[in-house]
Amino acid sequence: MVGAIHHRARLNRAIRGFFEERDFVEVETPYVVPAAGTDPYIDPVEVRPARGAVAYLHTSPEFAMKEILVDGLPRIYQLCHVWRDGEHTPLHNSEFTLLEWYRALAGYHDIMDDVEALVRALLPAEVEVRVAGYEGVVDLSRPFRRITMQQAWIEACGIDPIASASDHAALCRAAGVERWERWDELFFDLMLERAEPWLKAQGAVFVTEWPTELAVLARRCAHDARVAERFELYVGGIELGNGFGELTDPVEQRARFQADNRERAALGKPPQPIPERFLAALERGLPASAGVALGVDRLLMLATGARTIGDVLA
């Protein structure tokens, strides 16, 4: 454990050095927020900061950081703890450390360039992966592959998830399953059962252009409105980062939050407060921007060869 603490301290110093060299400003935003987000598959931790008041521990500093972009700081980053209720697996802990950064007047391909450079700066050229049902060595010295979600699924299992999004029965037939589920639930089941085993053998790979329904805060792609400017980075099958070309339209953003709450109701979950302060910031004008959240604890797992996230937590 002492070794992991020292390694985390060195990693944090290296992260800050990386961003200072690139003229980013480190920011701090509140951990306790009135609205933590509406994602149907992320549940915030409720707290009561004052008698009768209800608030939440943030699941990401995203809303507050975008407000700072609106207020005029174009390159910002933050290292912070975040909380997500009920997340406990070898790769998940309900409290974990997130590195998040944003660039105004940049696209999500620019952020992927940042991520690739950062991962190479923080990790050795070869890393040993010993979790998520995979044991092997990933070569980080080669350019990270970039592939769309549609291409990845077709290569992995011969299924086109984008074309099937509007036809649930077609996706079931293509997947060879009989059970009738919601499209998003079937998508995540297939992602776990079919796509992720394939990703484990791809080394370091960016999966881009996710279905718009699964990218509530991301811009739609100009060439295909069915997909959005979202990417995830996988290293040996471990998801390290989740990034977007940011949605800047407050009207569309509100509609997506409302759709999320309808999805939560369908899943039997309580609705989450709409982040009104964030929407007000969008109305003032968020410049074209892109950003990403990177799991620091998972970076430490790769750096140390740890088998579980608990091995790198104090």
Steps between C-alpha positions, in 0.01 A plus 500: 500500500785742581643434155166581337479827697845606378410401145181707514693804623748467211215454254318811626818708466550372145139581409533855626830543318344378174222759515716787624730450200193541277368819665200340674366653821423263789155569644302382802121474502252398773458135592147560633266609220123556460484283186745221416361396160221292355684201350269197541794273582683723750349553845632787713550490876247719679614724786330756726733800543239692704175416678232435240741540208579220254814501289736248341866410492606572144546207261723721282610866514381543140215749547702736719805479275296591193370803688864605537547460123202729450655754739812519283769249603569299182728218628420349841555175689406353836611208717221413742306231681157407366228265628260260329263296711521123492806460276718221643693262271871426445498811276249717690483668838219731608758772581780542248738757353421665170720713277288723280603765248341728239621707208301781339520526121617139475344183360476158656778371275725763664405360840583148380845632406532639855394169653745297294786736586410497871473121525837463331651759737363327811540129420792288380518398135363159596243443774385175655123460518377249758132580543164477322555138394814587305867453572752632255735778405383808307748693286434872548784610272291441187236751384169429674244363260188712434189316393130589500261310723325376185825366351606343831175307538505383139857374543432350843172322438354589162228722648430858396375668822422829328278358227324283760431783746162574343408132463521309826388172344773524237765545769367198690510291183849621413617421852339157496304564818133434565441720801330832435666787679530873473745595223746669734503203739558258213775729371684492832452122532650448155777750574596291804457158340622557143680831447711530814672159460600614151624834636732324745705373206525841331759652733436874534197604296265799481139403425324801348158610374270347759122486449354842579264341757809404703673839482271749674763776524663457159439670165345296222746415223454726199517206257251277685250624761456144632843521665668755722851635556573266788807282546629254757859384537558132577837352599497121514122517528507744793307821440727789599330808363170634371501817289268720297477773246276707725135574430454880520128537417304561825165403345621164374691442824188556711303261278768234546495540880123462493529188282751357748251546784235320297749215458565500874126470562481206258780334698315558829746767616414841645552801271802722558489880522560682173830695530349844448817695577686307230220563250511870587872495420426342162253779433776755567703321235738203527764522225560198280689275741608146574599319816565168668489323837780251575503249786815563705463184710486288184811676372667399826384142453670491161811670636539249785352181354227498766218246469227708670430867555517435875871424462572865414269670751627614839 
